[in-house]
């Protein structure tokens, strides 16, 4: 959308407030709202000084930071009166340069790399799982005394409701799928208000109110914006209904965690898929697609710091392990769906390791960079896996990290493929933030430890 179209929309739709949204390294959305009178056409080129951004980013090292609205991100905010949102880049006030720790900047660098390799674009779709609880109550007790968060859902195995389902929650229907209306409202809002096409939605595998929303392919940056918007809409729709949405990777012990499959396609032109080869007997996949898969498998341990970025992520990985390999099945790290012959539009590669706690700008940047490195370095992925116990004869096969500290160590030993994508400043702050999370997580006491060791 052109800048003049944004200004026209504001003038003709009784808009009073402009929500300027931006993101920190963790992927958390921040916002400052300004009057429509303070937004001018020049704001989209010169930026807006509407908040002290050092409160979010600390001392930038580059000078004062301001927000640069992206006109393509315009959307009406349905639960706020007379408001629109604009996602913003973070830039340096005096020079207009990009702030090197802005997550959105990393994804722009990857898009530049794609073009430098003679390709048109990378399109990304996502299949994101999350939980929606009717209630979540946290015990606030003195540190050391104990405490926890209690979640409730009429669908949970411990619920007295007859709607409680004791088996897998995958694709159950109403009335057992009691949150179908909320999920449909979420999908309608994404499509009608935010322009984000939803391919499908359904109940997730977890019995206790897990949801799944499959967003259609968009540009790399557009896909990251879509995941961030999905979180925003899900949490606010839940709030209106006196419920709560959680994108925590493993919130309910014993149930399936919440993943975020990243579906990727590379295009040399508007109708020329780099991944499609009609003559390939296995899944009509090109040699470039195989190299791309090789890059994903080669760098999978290092990718974990971005695709599985919380201490809780590794509880999910431990409870729902994937086979280290690729294939047409659903239990591999990399999946190549082959549902219809001669379908170049849907010839995609899915990275199935990620969880829903990701900062999508960093995760997508890292995953696509790994695939591109596979193409540049001609990394063979080995034979595909077939069946639950299939073995591939060759190709990358490395142990995945079991903690955030392990993920940091994996990245430190395999970081060259991210050169030129993440700035040294961004990586330094991000790694230190994750190490601090690891240190704090190792100091906490969980229920299992109390049950197992209290009486030793």
C-alpha positions as a Python dict, from the first residue, in 0.01 Angstrom:
ca = {
    (1, 'X'): (0, 0, 0),
    (2, 'X'): (131, 343, -95),
    (3, 'X'): (180, 614, 167),
    (4, 'X'): (-90, 831, 11),
    (5, 'X'): (-334, 540, 38),
    (6, 'X'): (-261, 513, 411),
    (7, 'X'): (-328, 883, 462),
    (8, 'X'): (-648, 858, 260),
    (9, 'X'): (-767, 561, 465),
    (10, 'X'): (-710, 752, 788),
    (11, 'X'): (-896, 1056, 659),
    (12, 'X'): (-1200, 866, 530),
    (13, 'X'): (-1247, 611, 811),
    (14, 'X'): (-1264, 836, 1118),
    (15, 'X'): (-931, 711, 1250),
    (16, 'X'): (-813, 897, 1560),
    (17, 'X'): (-519, 689, 1684),
    (18, 'X'): (-218, 529, 1516),
    (19, 'X'): (-68, 229, 1698),
    (20, 'X'): (302, 213, 1615),
    (21, 'X'): (421, -145, 1678),
    (22, 'X'): (783, -266, 1701),
    (23, 'X'): (968, -566, 1840),
    (24, 'X'): (1252, -638, 2080),
    (25, 'X'): (1506, -922, 2046),
    (26, 'X'): (1282, -1166, 2233),
    (27, 'X'): (1010, -1104, 1974),
    (28, 'X'): (782, -920, 2216),
    (29, 'X'): (561, -660, 2052),
    (30, 'X'): (580, -306, 2193),
    (31, 'X'): (352, -18, 2106),
    (32, 'X'): (309, 354, 2131),
    (33, 'X'): (-10, 526, 2010),
    (34, 'X'): (0, 870, 1849),
    (35, 'X'): (-271, 1106, 1733),
    (36, 'X'): (-362, 1099, 1365),
    (37, 'X'): (-261, 1466, 1358),
    (38, 'X'): (99, 1365, 1431),
    (39, 'X'): (125, 1128, 1133),
    (40, 'X'): (228, 1294, 808),
    (41, 'X'): (340, 1161, 471),
    (42, 'X'): (695, 1259, 563),
    (43, 'X'): (672, 1032, 872),
    (44, 'X'): (714, 731, 640),
    (45, 'X'): (1052, 858, 518),
    (46, 'X'): (1185, 1060, 810),
    (47, 'X'): (1050, 852, 1100),
    (48, 'X'): (862, 939, 1418),
    (49, 'X'): (1006, 1027, 1758),
    (50, 'X'): (723, 915, 1983),
    (51, 'X'): (894, 725, 2263),
    (52, 'X'): (1222, 679, 2446),
    (53, 'X'): (1325, 352, 2277),
    (54, 'X'): (1622, 311, 2511),
    (55, 'X'): (1366, 179, 2760),
    (56, 'X'): (1331, -125, 2530),
    (57, 'X'): (1670, -153, 2360),
    (58, 'X'): (1902, 9, 2612),
    (59, 'X'): (2183, 232, 2491),
    (60, 'X'): (2183, 177, 2116),
    (61, 'X'): (2541, 284, 2056),
    (62, 'X'): (2421, 453, 1738),
    (63, 'X'): (2238, 750, 1886),
    (64, 'X'): (1870, 830, 1942),
    (65, 'X'): (1629, 581, 1787),
    (66, 'X'): (1300, 658, 1614),
    (67, 'X'): (1024, 455, 1445),
    (68, 'X'): (977, 428, 1069),
    (69, 'X'): (623, 305, 982),
    (70, 'X'): (578, 43, 711),
    (71, 'X'): (274, 141, 499),
    (72, 'X'): (229, -223, 387),
    (73, 'X'): (139, -320, 745),
    (74, 'X'): (-169, -96, 772),
    (75, 'X'): (-461, -270, 945),
    (76, 'X'): (-772, -165, 1134),
    (77, 'X'): (-762, -276, 1498),
    (78, 'X'): (-1110, -424, 1555),
    (79, 'X'): (-1106, -430, 1935),
    (80, 'X'): (-996, -66, 1967),
    (81, 'X'): (-1212, 233, 1878),
    (82, 'X'): (-1090, 440, 1583),
    (83, 'X'): (-742, 286, 1567),
    (84, 'X'): (-513, 145, 1301),
    (85, 'X'): (-179, -27, 1344),
    (86, 'X'): (147, 25, 1157),
    (87, 'X'): (444, -207, 1213),
    (88, 'X'): (763, -4, 1233),
    (89, 'X'): (1131, -43, 1159),
    (90, 'X'): (1369, 104, 1413),
    (91, 'X'): (1612, 360, 1270),
    (92, 'X'): (1874, 606, 1392),
    (93, 'X'): (1731, 957, 1421),
    (94, 'X'): (2023, 1164, 1291),
    (95, 'X'): (2149, 945, 1007),
    (96, 'X'): (1836, 751, 911),
    (97, 'X'): (2039, 429, 918),
    (98, 'X'): (1879, 106, 1032),
    (99, 'X'): (1927, 10, 1397),
    (100, 'X'): (2148, -300, 1378),
    (101, 'X'): (1962, -476, 1663),
    (102, 'X'): (1621, -441, 1497),
    (103, 'X'): (1487, -792, 1428),
    (104, 'X'): (1314, -677, 1110),
    (105, 'X'): (1645, -557, 969),
    (106, 'X'): (1784, -912, 974),
    (107, 'X'): (1506, -1040, 753),
    (108, 'X'): (1568, -761, 501),
    (109, 'X'): (1931, -873, 479),
    (110, 'X'): (1820, -1225, 393),
    (111, 'X'): (1591, -1092, 122),
    (112, 'X'): (1891, -905, -20),
    (113, 'X'): (2095, -1228, -16),
    (114, 'X'): (1818, -1410, -202),
    (115, 'X'): (1820, -1150, -477),
    (116, 'X'): (2203, -1160, -493),
    (117, 'X'): (2179, -1533, -569),
    (118, 'X'): (1963, -1458, -872),
    (119, 'X'): (1631, -1552, -713),
    (120, 'X'): (1314, -1348, -696),
    (121, 'X'): (1190, -1427, -346),
    (122, 'X'): (1134, -1675, -67),
    (123, 'X'): (773, -1734, 31),
    (124, 'X'): (697, -1865, 379),
    (125, 'X'): (385, -2010, 533),
    (126, 'X'): (343, -2123, 891),
    (127, 'X'): (147, -2381, 1085),
    (128, 'X'): (138, -2239, 1437),
    (129, 'X'): (7, -2415, 1747),
    (130, 'X'): (-87, -2249, 2074),
    (131, 'X'): (-309, -2314, 2374),
    (132, 'X'): (-619, -2125, 2474),
    (133, 'X'): (-719, -2170, 2838),
    (134, 'X'): (-1036, -2057, 3008),
    (135, 'X'): (-837, -1953, 3310),
    (136, 'X'): (-476, -1927, 3425),
    (137, 'X'): (-394, -1843, 3787),
    (138, 'X'): (-43, -1793, 3917),
    (139, 'X'): (32, -1844, 4285),
    (140, 'X'): (226, -1546, 4416),
    (141, 'X'): (422, -1678, 4710),
    (142, 'X'): (757, -1590, 4860),
    (143, 'X'): (1056, -1708, 4658),
    (144, 'X'): (1164, -2043, 4798),
    (145, 'X'): (824, -2134, 4938),
    (146, 'X'): (700, -2274, 4607),
    (147, 'X'): (437, -2177, 4358),
    (148, 'X'): (308, -2239, 4012),
    (149, 'X'): (47, -2159, 3751),
    (150, 'X'): (-284, -2342, 3739),
    (151, 'X'): (-456, -2364, 3400),
    (152, 'X'): (-814, -2472, 3342),
    (153, 'X'): (-1011, -2579, 3037),
    (154, 'X'): (-1338, -2763, 3000),
    (155, 'X'): (-1149, -2982, 2751),
    (156, 'X'): (-874, -3086, 2993),
    (157, 'X'): (-849, -3447, 3121),
    (158, 'X'): (-891, -3322, 3480),
    (159, 'X'): (-1205, -3121, 3398),
    (160, 'X'): (-1540, -3246, 3537),
    (161, 'X'): (-1702, -3136, 3210),
    (162, 'X'): (-1833, -3415, 2984),
    (163, 'X'): (-1652, -3234, 2701),
    (164, 'X'): (-1319, -3351, 2840),
    (165, 'X'): (-1148, -3572, 2582),
    (166, 'X'): (-910, -3841, 2702),
    (167, 'X'): (-734, -3911, 2372),
    (168, 'X'): (-539, -3697, 2126),
    (169, 'X'): (-709, -3368, 2051),
    (170, 'X'): (-616, -3370, 1681),
    (171, 'X'): (-899, -3250, 1459),
    (172, 'X'): (-1177, -3313, 1714),
    (173, 'X'): (-1507, -3144, 1632),
    (174, 'X'): (-1756, -2943, 1838),
    (175, 'X'): (-1881, -2970, 2105),
    (176, 'X'): (-1554, -3134, 2217),
    (177, 'X'): (-1374, -2863, 2022),
    (178, 'X'): (-1534, -2600, 2245),
    (179, 'X'): (-1316, -2316, 2114),
    (180, 'X'): (-1411, -2351, 1749),
    (181, 'X'): (-1605, -2020, 1755),
    (182, 'X'): (-1306, -1834, 1902),
    (183, 'X'): (-1068, -1990, 1650),
    (184, 'X'): (-1301, -1902, 1363),
    (185, 'X'): (-1328, -1544, 1491),
    (186, 'X'): (-948, -1532, 1509),
    (187, 'X'): (-915, -1654, 1149),
    (188, 'X'): (-1184, -1415, 1024),
    (189, 'X'): (-1010, -1123, 1197),
    (190, 'X'): (-673, -1213, 1046),
    (191, 'X'): (-821, -1227, 697),
    (192, 'X'): (-1071, -943, 703),
    (193, 'X'): (-896, -686, 923),
    (194, 'X'): (-526, -764, 877),
    (195, 'X'): (-518, -905, 524),
    (196, 'X'): (-354, -1232, 636),
    (197, 'X'): (-494, -1534, 446),
    (198, 'X'): (-562, -1841, 661),
    (199, 'X'): (-529, -2170, 476),
    (200, 'X'): (-693, -2379, 749),
    (201, 'X'): (-752, -2398, 1123),
    (202, 'X'): (-828, -2687, 1355),
    (203, 'X'): (-801, -2823, 1707),
    (204, 'X'): (-444, -2912, 1796),
    (205, 'X'): (-307, -3242, 1925),
    (206, 'X'): (-318, -3132, 2288),
    (207, 'X'): (-648, -3211, 2460),
    (208, 'X'): (-646, -2905, 2686),
    (209, 'X'): (-753, -2645, 2431),
    (210, 'X'): (-465, -2652, 2185),
    (211, 'X'): (-533, -2459, 1864),
    (212, 'X'): (-364, -2464, 1523),
    (213, 'X'): (-377, -2194, 1254),
    (214, 'X'): (-218, -2250, 913),
    (215, 'X'): (-126, -1919, 744),
    (216, 'X'): (-80, -1914, 365),
    (217, 'X'): (251, -1831, 202),
    (218, 'X'): (363, -1468, 203),
    (219, 'X'): (689, -1284, 146),
    (220, 'X'): (958, -1351, 405),
    (221, 'X'): (896, -1029, 597),
    (222, 'X'): (520, -1053, 546),
    (223, 'X'): (522, -1404, 695),
    (224, 'X'): (707, -1283, 1005),
    (225, 'X'): (462, -994, 1040),
    (226, 'X'): (178, -1248, 1010),
    (227, 'X'): (304, -1464, 1298),
    (228, 'X'): (349, -1157, 1516),
    (229, 'X'): (-3, -1046, 1426),
    (230, 'X'): (-145, -1393, 1496),
    (231, 'X'): (-14, -1367, 1853),
    (232, 'X'): (-159, -1018, 1894),
    (233, 'X'): (-503, -1117, 1767),
    (234, 'X'): (-519, -1450, 1954),
    (235, 'X'): (-432, -1291, 2287),
    (236, 'X'): (-679, -1005, 2247),
    (237, 'X'): (-966, -1226, 2129),
    (238, 'X'): (-901, -1453, 2427),
    (239, 'X'): (-896, -1151, 2659),
    (240, 'X'): (-1234, -1032, 2533),
    (241, 'X'): (-1374, -1377, 2609),
    (242, 'X'): (-1224, -1386, 2961),
    (243, 'X'): (-976, -1650, 2847),
    (244, 'X'): (-599, -1651, 2789),
    (245, 'X'): (-388, -1760, 2491),
    (246, 'X'): (-37, -1896, 2547),
    (247, 'X'): (235, -1955, 2288),
    (248, 'X'): (456, -2125, 2548),
    (249, 'X'): (615, -2430, 2380),
    (250, 'X'): (524, -2685, 2650),
    (251, 'X'): (260, -2552, 2891),
    (252, 'X'): (75, -2876, 2977),
    (253, 'X'): (286, -3168, 3099),
    (254, 'X'): (204, -3492, 2925),
    (255, 'X'): (41, -3329, 2622),
    (256, 'X'): (186, -3227, 2287),
    (257, 'X'): (380, -2905, 2283),
    (258, 'X'): (314, -2614, 2048),
    (259, 'X'): (519, -2617, 1730),
    (260, 'X'): (551, -2373, 1443),
    (261, 'X'): (623, -2552, 1116),
    (262, 'X'): (796, -2318, 871),
    (263, 'X'): (694, -2392, 509),
    (264, 'X'): (936, -2248, 253),
    (265, 'X'): (943, -2208, -124),
    (266, 'X'): (1211, -2037, -336),
    (267, 'X'): (1120, -1872, -664),
    (268, 'X'): (1341, -1765, -956),
    (269, 'X'): (1046, -1586, -1114),
    (270, 'X'): (679, -1537, -1049),
    (271, 'X'): (600, -1881, -1194),
    (272, 'X'): (935, -2063, -1170),
    (273, 'X'): (982, -2264, -851),
    (274, 'X'): (1341, -2346, -763),
    (275, 'X'): (1221, -2649, -565),
    (276, 'X'): (1011, -2817, -835),
    (277, 'X'): (1133, -3081, -1081),
    (278, 'X'): (865, -3278, -1265),
    (279, 'X'): (1112, -3556, -1355),
    (280, 'X'): (1210, -3638, -994),
    (281, 'X'): (1066, -3976, -894),
    (282, 'X'): (1063, -3930, -514),
    (283, 'X'): (860, -3612, -467),
    (284, 'X'): (918, -3402, -780),
    (285, 'X'): (1192, -3211, -597),
    (286, 'X'): (1484, -3039, -766),
    (287, 'X'): (1851, -3085, -679),
    (288, 'X'): (1850, -2729, -544),
    (289, 'X'): (1572, -2832, -304),
    (290, 'X'): (1784, -3124, -184),
    (291, 'X'): (2079, -2894, -125),
    (292, 'X'): (1848, -2659, 64),
    (293, 'X'): (1738, -2949, 285),
    (294, 'X'): (2104, -3041, 336),
    (295, 'X'): (2168, -2690, 469),
    (296, 'X'): (1877, -2715, 712),
    (297, 'X'): (2002, -3050, 847),
    (298, 'X'): (2366, -2939, 857),
    (299, 'X'): (2286, -2630, 1064),
    (300, 'X'): (1990, -2765, 1266),
    (301, 'X'): (2171, -2764, 1606),
    (302, 'X'): (2278, -2401, 1557),
    (303, 'X'): (1930, -2305, 1437),
    (304, 'X'): (1784, -2421, 1769),
    (305, 'X'): (1889, -2098, 1940),
    (306, 'X'): (1643, -1914, 1712),
    (307, 'X'): (1380, -2181, 1642),
    (308, 'X'): (1366, -2314, 2000),
    (309, 'X'): (1458, -2000, 2190),
    (310, 'X'): (1335, -2063, 2547),
    (311, 'X'): (1433, -2296, 2830),
    (312, 'X'): (1083, -2444, 2804),
    (313, 'X'): (1149, -2524, 2435),
    (314, 'X'): (1375, -2812, 2534),
    (315, 'X'): (1107, -2975, 2747),
    (316, 'X'): (894, -2983, 2433),
    (317, 'X'): (1177, -3135, 2230),
    (318, 'X'): (1233, -3401, 2495),
    (319, 'X'): (865, -3494, 2500),
    (320, 'X'): (809, -3501, 2122),
    (321, 'X'): (1129, -3601, 1947),
    (322, 'X'): (1176, -3589, 1572),
    (323, 'X'): (1392, -3810, 1352),
    (324, 'X'): (1705, -3636, 1229),
    (325, 'X'): (1645, -3644, 857),
    (326, 'X'): (1400, -3557, 584),
    (327, 'X'): (1118, -3724, 397),
    (328, 'X'): (751, -3727, 307),
    (329, 'X'): (650, -3840, 657),
    (330, 'X'): (549, -3622, 951),
    (331, 'X'): (810, -3730, 1205),
    (332, 'X'): (1125, -3582, 1051),
    (333, 'X'): (1302, -3252, 1114),
    (334, 'X'): (1251, -3155, 751),
    (335, 'X'): (934, -3257, 569),
    (336, 'X'): (854, -3248, 198),
    (337, 'X'): (476, -3284, 160),
    (338, 'X'): (381, -3463, -162),
    (339, 'X'): (3, -3454, -169),
    (340, 'X'): (-60, -3381, -535),
    (341, 'X'): (143, -3456, -847),
    (342, 'X'): (263, -3174, -1074),
    (343, 'X'): (176, -2904, -817),
    (344, 'X'): (463, -2657, -848),
    (345, 'X'): (278, -2390, -649),
    (346, 'X'): (277, -2607, -335),
    (347, 'X'): (620, -2765, -375),
    (348, 'X'): (756, -2665, -39),
    (349, 'X'): (1004, -2763, 229),
    (350, 'X'): (885, -2761, 590),
    (351, 'X'): (1118, -2715, 886),
    (352, 'X'): (937, -2893, 1169),
    (353, 'X'): (1175, -2829, 1459),
    (354, 'X'): (1055, -2480, 1551),
    (355, 'X'): (814, -2396, 1832),
    (356, 'X'): (565, -2115, 1873),
    (357, 'X'): (780, -1903, 2109),
    (358, 'X'): (1004, -1786, 1823),
    (359, 'X'): (1090, -1434, 1732),
    (360, 'X'): (971, -1493, 1373),
    (361, 'X'): (1202, -1230, 1225),
    (362, 'X'): (1512, -1398, 1366),
    (363, 'X'): (1390, -1758, 1322),
    (364, 'X'): (1290, -1713, 957),
    (365, 'X'): (1613, -1528, 883),
    (366, 'X'): (1825, -1807, 1032),
    (367, 'X'): (1630, -2096, 875),
    (368, 'X'): (1632, -1951, 523),
    (369, 'X'): (2003, -1861, 558),
    (370, 'X'): (2077, -2224, 648),
    (371, 'X'): (1890, -2344, 339),
    (372, 'X'): (2065, -2094, 113),
    (373, 'X'): (2402, -2207, 250),
    (374, 'X'): (2304, -2562, 157),
    (375, 'X'): (2251, -2449, -204),
    (376, 'X'): (2574, -2247, -217),
    (377, 'X'): (2781, -2524, -54),
    (378, 'X'): (2597, -2809, -231),
    (379, 'X'): (2529, -2996, 92),
    (380, 'X'): (2371, -3336, 23),
    (381, 'X'): (2093, -3426, 270),
    (382, 'X'): (2135, -3804, 239),
    (383, 'X'): (1857, -4045, 153),
    (384, 'X'): (1505, -3963, 271),
    (385, 'X'): (1361, -4142, 571),
    (386, 'X'): (1063, -4365, 516),
    (387, 'X'): (855, -4498, 806),
    (388, 'X'): (892, -4433, 1177),
    (389, 'X'): (1226, -4616, 1204),
    (390, 'X'): (1375, -4534, 865),
    (391, 'X'): (1749, -4477, 836),
    (392, 'X'): (1923, -4260, 583),
    (393, 'X'): (2253, -4379, 439),
    (394, 'X'): (2437, -4047, 447),
    (395, 'X'): (2395, -3677, 508),
    (396, 'X'): (2411, -3451, 816),
    (397, 'X'): (2315, -3619, 1142),
    (398, 'X'): (2414, -3433, 1456),
    (399, 'X'): (2285, -3439, 1814),
    (400, 'X'): (2044, -3157, 1886),
    (401, 'X'): (2110, -2941, 2193),
    (402, 'X'): (1920, -3026, 2512),
    (403, 'X'): (1922, -2677, 2664),
    (404, 'X'): (1967, -2312, 2576),
    (405, 'X'): (2331, -2339, 2679),
    (406, 'X'): (2375, -2627, 2438),
    (407, 'X'): (2210, -2424, 2164),
    (408, 'X'): (2452, -2136, 2227),
    (409, 'X'): (2746, -2378, 2205),
    (410, 'X'): (2610, -2521, 1880),
    (411, 'X'): (2578, -2172, 1731),
    (412, 'X'): (2927, -2073, 1843),
    (413, 'X'): (3072, -2371, 1658),
    (414, 'X'): (2864, -2314, 1344),
    (415, 'X'): (2801, -1946, 1283),
    (416, 'X'): (2948, -1872, 938),
    (417, 'X'): (2622, -1933, 753),
    (418, 'X'): (2473, -1631, 935),
    (419, 'X'): (2751, -1393, 831),
    (420, 'X'): (2605, -1071, 699),
    (421, 'X'): (2255, -1152, 828),
    (422, 'X'): (2278, -1082, 1200),
    (423, 'X'): (2499, -798, 1316),
    (424, 'X'): (2765, -869, 1578),
    (425, 'X'): (2578, -637, 1814),
    (426, 'X'): (2249, -824, 1772),
    (427, 'X'): (2410, -1165, 1812),
    (428, 'X'): (2606, -1055, 2118),
    (429, 'X'): (2300, -925, 2300),
    (430, 'X'): (2084, -1218, 2192),
    (431, 'X'): (2334, -1483, 2306),
    (432, 'X'): (2386, -1314, 2642),
    (433, 'X'): (2009, -1289, 2690),
    (434, 'X'): (1971, -1661, 2622),
    (435, 'X'): (2257, -1756, 2854),
    (436, 'X'): (2094, -1550, 3128),
    (437, 'X'): (1766, -1735, 3066),
    (438, 'X'): (1952, -2065, 3095),
    (439, 'X'): (2120, -1963, 3421),
    (440, 'X'): (1789, -1855, 3571),
    (441, 'X'): (1610, -2171, 3458),
    (442, 'X'): (1870, -2393, 3626),
    (443, 'X'): (1807, -2220, 3959),
    (444, 'X'): (1431, -2288, 3967),
    (445, 'X'): (1271, -2588, 4137),
    (446, 'X'): (990, -2771, 3958),
    (447, 'X'): (721, -3005, 4081),
    (448, 'X'): (896, -3320, 3955),
    (449, 'X'): (1204, -3238, 4160),
    (450, 'X'): (996, -3184, 4473),
    (451, 'X'): (814, -3512, 4424),
    (452, 'X'): (1130, -3705, 4347),
    (453, 'X'): (1379, -3562, 4594),
    (454, 'X'): (1193, -3409, 4888),
    (455, 'X'): (1215, -3729, 5094),
    (456, 'X'): (1567, -3847, 5005),
}
